[in-house]
Amino acid sequence: MSNQVAFEVTRELEAFIIQEAKYADEGEYQKWYELWAQDAVYWVPLKEGDDPAQKASHLYDNYSRLTTRVKQLNTGNRFSQVPISGMRRVISNYEFFNDSDGKFRVEANFYLPEYSIQSTHNFRIWSGRYTYIVSRKEDSFQIHTKKIVLVNGLEPISTLSFLI
């Protein structure tokens, strides 16, 4: 099987990833959650190449943990996100690959300014590389894995209380 992804499919995948980012940026947590497959893995390792079975991670959530995380955010009682941080992701340098079992791997760089208005009024910059494993679901896609490697992943991270 060729590793190349048809141009039309790359446009669909890019639109899907942009929509996922928009849901996260705008606090549409339920819509964001509905993009995930039952075998979901949402992972923020300390660095590229880490094995989550061998190394600590900033986050390593399965579908059950994602369910809990989204429920907490939807209650409005996740005080680290009241009010919701102002965020806008910029995603670029997309690469598209055919993976096994009819799945696609999408890799892209991201830049995410966050204005943490809650009590600190901090302005933070998050940057790194996303790797998604997705498959077709009806007329769209579903996320099986989202790995986020931060450029400063080996540094102490004050909070990841929002959806990166």
Secondary structure by P-SEA (a helix, b strand, c coil): ccccccaaaaaaaaaaaaaaaaaaaacaaaaaaaacccbbbbbbccccccccccccccccccaaaaaaaaaaaaacccccccccccbbbbbcbbbbbbbcccbbbbbbcbbbbbbccccccbbbbbbbbbbbbbbbcccbbbbcbbbbbbcccccccccccccc
